[in-house]
Amino acid sequence: MKYTVSLKENRVFRRLYAKGKSAVAPTMVLYCRKTGRPQNRLGLTTGTKLGHAVVRNKVRRRLREIYRLHEDQLLPGYDIVVVARVRAVHSQYAQLERDFLRLAKKLQLLRPKGSSPEGKEP
């Protein structure tokens, strides 16, 4: 995660839940809020409803990897929190990826087609 810092503080999560925009899919909920920082901050939430620690960690690893692979397509300067839902446990990786991209597009987090992360055209 080259352009990203992890969110860890409870107060930041709570502020995002209260004041951020959100979009919902069967496998996850995506919250975002513009911060004006040069990089994004990512937080992942997996509740105990998902299962034991091994299951929660597997879902977290998948979501982190999906974010990492599509990080260069996202606009910088946002706090992003992904909350995994129970369906994420039994969903295939491709479904999680489709849901993440659909929610990011819905929240206007994706860069316009043809623009690169450095701001230079290819």
C-alpha positions, 0 to 999 in steps of 0.5 A: 500500500504505497500511497496509504496509511492505516487508520487505527484510532477509534475516534477517527473511525467514529467521526467517519461513521458519523460524518462520512459518506457511505455505500452498501453492498451485500458483502461490505459497507464502504465509508469515506470522507475527504481529508485533504491529506496527500495520501489515503488512510485505510481502515478495515473492520471485521466484527465477531459475527463473521467468525473466529479470528482465523476467518476474520483475518482471512477476510481482512487480508482479502480486503487489504489486497483488493485495496492494494491492487486498485489503490492507484485508481483511487483519488488521494486525500480520503479516509476510507473504512471498509466494514466486512459483512457476514456474506463476505466470509462465503463470497469469492474473491472476485465478488469482493473485488467487484463490490469494492470497485462498484462502491468506490465508483458510487462514492466517486473515489475512482480517478477519471479514465486515462489519468495516472496517479502522478498527475501525468498523462501516460 
